[in-house]
Amino acid sequence: MIITDTPGSSFDKVAMDIVGPLPKTERGNEYILTLQDQLTKFCMGIPLPDQTSETIAEAFMDRFICVLGAPKAILTDQGRNFIT
């Protein structure tokens, strides 16, 4: 077990994961990108049509970074969809 640090301020460290596949919605989405701030525990879910790294990066940029700013660190499970 590794003890992690507590972020100094909101949105310094954000955890990301993918949920799915789920039943396809009318808009063609099958996955949810989940994001959680590690200090405030603020959560968001972003619907995605697929789980490619390009789709994830675009959604993260458009729906998180452009609205709340860039975090200092991102925590993932290092799944293939986050590293390729």
HUCOR-V956414 format. One record per residue. N is the residue number from 1. RES is the residue in three letters. SS is DSSP state (a for helix, b for strand, c for the rest). OMEGA is omega in whole degrees, -180 to 180 (NA if undefined). Layout:
{{N/RES/SS/OMEGA} {N/RES/SS/OMEGA}}
This chain:
{{1/MET/c/179} {2/ILE/c/177} {3/ILE/c/-179} {4/THR/c/180} {5/ASP/c/175} {6/THR/c/-180} {7/PRO/c/-178} {8/GLY/c/179} {9/SER/c/-178} {10/SER/c/176} {11/PHE/c/171} {12/ASP/c/-178} {13/LYS/b/-176} {14/VAL/b/176} {15/ALA/b/180} {16/MET/b/174} {17/ASP/b/179} {18/ILE/b/174} {19/VAL/b/177} {20/GLY/c/10} {21/PRO/c/178} {22/LEU/c/176} {23/PRO/c/-176} {24/LYS/c/179} {25/THR/c/178} {26/GLU/c/179} {27/ARG/c/175} {28/GLY/c/-180} {29/ASN/c/180} {30/GLU/c/-175} {31/TYR/b/174} {32/ILE/b/172} {33/LEU/b/179} {34/THR/b/-180} {35/LEU/b/178} {36/GLN/b/173} {37/ASP/b/-175} {38/GLN/c/178} {39/LEU/c/-175} {40/THR/c/-176} {41/LYS/c/174} {42/PHE/c/-178} {43/CYS/b/171} {44/MET/b/176} {45/GLY/b/-178} {46/ILE/b/180} {47/PRO/b/-179} {48/LEU/b/177} {49/PRO/c/179} {50/ASP/c/-178} {51/GLN/c/176} {52/THR/c/-179} {53/SER/a/179} {54/GLU/a/179} {55/THR/a/179} {56/ILE/a/-179} {57/ALA/a/180} {58/GLU/a/179} {59/ALA/a/179} {60/PHE/a/-180} {61/MET/a/-175} {62/ASP/a/-171} {63/ARG/a/180} {64/PHE/a/-174} {65/ILE/a/-179} {66/CYS/a/-180} {67/VAL/a/-172} {68/LEU/a/-178} {69/GLY/c/-177} {70/ALA/c/176} {71/PRO/c/176} {72/LYS/c/-179} {73/ALA/b/177} {74/ILE/b/-180} {75/LEU/b/176} {76/THR/c/175} {77/ASP/c/-179} {78/GLN/c/176} {79/GLY/c/-177} {80/ARG/a/-178} {81/ASN/a/178} {82/PHE/a/-173} {83/ILE/a/179} {84/THR/c/NA}}
